[in-house]
Amino acid sequence: MKPETLLAELNRLRQDVPKDPSDLEWLTLHHVFCFVSYKMGDFQKYVDEQAKAGAFDAFEG
């Protein structure tokens, strides 16, 4: 699993929600996307650790 795949899906979810800074769903998706994008090195490490633990096995089939 590549972290870019997960980030792209998070961005898709974010774009599916109408932009509304007063909506908690939009705020959450937007700020999590921004934070993870900013911390890609840490996210890569996390994804690698999770891959070793088998977290993505069902998805990667």
N, C-alpha and C positions, 0 to 999 in steps of 0.2 A: 504494500500500500504506500502510495506517495502522499505526503501531506497536501500537495497541491490539489489532489482529487477531493479530499475532504473540504479544503478551503473553497474550492469551486462549488461544491454542493451547498455549503453554508452561504455563499454569495447568492446562489440561485434561490435559496429559501428567503434570504433577505430581500431580494428583488421581487419575490412573489407577494410580499406584504406592502400595501400602499405606504409610501413615505409619510409618516406622521410622527413628529417628535413628541407628541403627547401620548402616543400609544406605546405601552410597555413592551409588546411583542416586537414592534419595529425597533425600539431603542435597544432592546436586548440583542437582537440579531445584528444590528448595525455595529454596536460597540464590541461585541464578541468578535465579529469579523475583523474590525479594525485592530483590536488587540492581538489576535492570533496572527494577522498579517505582519504586524510590527515585531512579533516574537517568533518568526519563522524558524530560527535556529533551535529554540527551545521546543517548538512544536514538532520539528523533525525528530529530535531526540525522543520525545514522548511517543510519537508514532512508531519509531523504530523499536522502542521497548515494548509497546503493545503488540507489534507484529511478532516479536520473538515469543510473546506470551500466548499467541494464537488468537488474538482479538479479531482479526480480519479474515480468518480461515473460511468462515461461512460465506462471506462476500466474494472472496477470491476463488472459491470453489475448487 
